[in-house]
Amino acid sequence: MDAPGRIVALVVAAGSGSRVGGGVLPKQYRRLAGKAVLAHAVAHLRHPRIDEIKVVIGTGHEAFYREAIGALALPHPVIGGETRRLSVRNGLAAVAAEGGASQVLIHDAARPFLPPPVIDRLLGALESHGGAVPVLPVVDTLAAADGRLGHSVPREGLVRVQTPQAFRFAEIFEAHESWNGPEPTDDAQMARAAGSAVATVDGDSMLEKLTYESDFVRAEARLGARMTSRTGLGFDVHAFGPGDGVWLGGVHVPHDRGLIGHSDADVLLHALTDALLGAIGAGDIGDHFPPSDPQWRGAPSALFLERARDLVERAGGRIDHVDGTIVSEAPRVGPYREAMRRRIADLLRLPLGSVSVKATTTERLGFTGRGEGMAAQAVATISLPEAS
């Protein structure tokens, strides 16, 4: 159980987030700056001394988890219990079943912006203590209240406890296994009850917990202030050939001809894909989906656009707006425009108002004017962290 030198980070993401507005999506799966809160939490746990990150999720949250994590290389999640304590216990048991660890950091996904120095301080404290927690001083006046303000409570000697909380693995696992008291407020309470000495280290204001809707508003504003705007351009052309319709914006539009291409030849999605790739400096669609590769023969272009979206998110970016223009004499785009916007919004996980689709002709000039093919151009606006 006590694997020498192995350090595991356990992210607890099994809650329902019932105190936050915004529908049924638990708060750990809501998006901040284009990325799920859970994905932010995992990214901030990437540390040279942490060997593995394991996530505990709620029952029925598997689809939420897969979408939030995306292409991040993580082991299968652990299914949590009815309480936070049981969720942590399940996570610790999973670590033990895989050979254990020497130390474990137990972290709440709702505190996604963990500064690396806090990890350093916690692990340093474990050299002489069974556990360590980050804390901040209490600076506000404390008072009792029951509808009316009551007497003040002395704040001297009080601190606000944050996560991650770090422990020697064997000690905290035993504390969980032997616990028979009321539901604890955190893991440090259980460690102290089991006889472990728990040190305090300096916490960080970046570790404030996302609990209410106002917390998300502040976090989004803080992240937005640290991002810079990028713009990418895309352009695509396909010739007409035999067929009974064309794919445009992920929607099949009936026509007396089709478009020739290695994939489904969706000129609009191809242009949008190139625009997103250009905005992050990631080459073009041919670099990622070469026509010489048979696996892309007849492939839906939605796959290409989703890959570009994932690359933006993996770079820490947020897609702000996309605008596409279809250039063709026929077929008419107008009757299908809103369906295209909805499909693109779904693929990019954007509100409908952040997607624009237009169409124009070339007044019968050029190859599109002669009805030889279709073209599309697109612009994508994204926000990226300043260091990107």
Secondary structure, DSSP 4 states (H G I P E B T S, - for coil): ---TT-EEEEEEE----TTS-SSSS-GGGSEETTEEHHHHHHHTT--TT--EEEEEE-TT-HHHHHHHHTT---PPPEE--SSHHHHHHHHHHHHHHTT--SEEEEEETT-----HHHHHHHHHHTTTSSEEEEEEE--S-EEEESSSEEEEE--TT-EEE-S-EEEEHHHHHHHHHH--SSPPSSHHHHHHHTT--EEEEE--GGG----SHHHHHHHHHHHHHTEEEEEEEEEEEEEEES-SEEEETTEEEE-SSEE--SS---HHHHHHHHHHHHHTT---HHHHS-TT-GGGTT--THHHHHHHHHHHHHTT-EEEEEEEEEE-SSS--GGGHHHHHHHHHHHHT--GGGEEEEEE--TT-HHHHTTSEEEEEEEEEEEEETT-
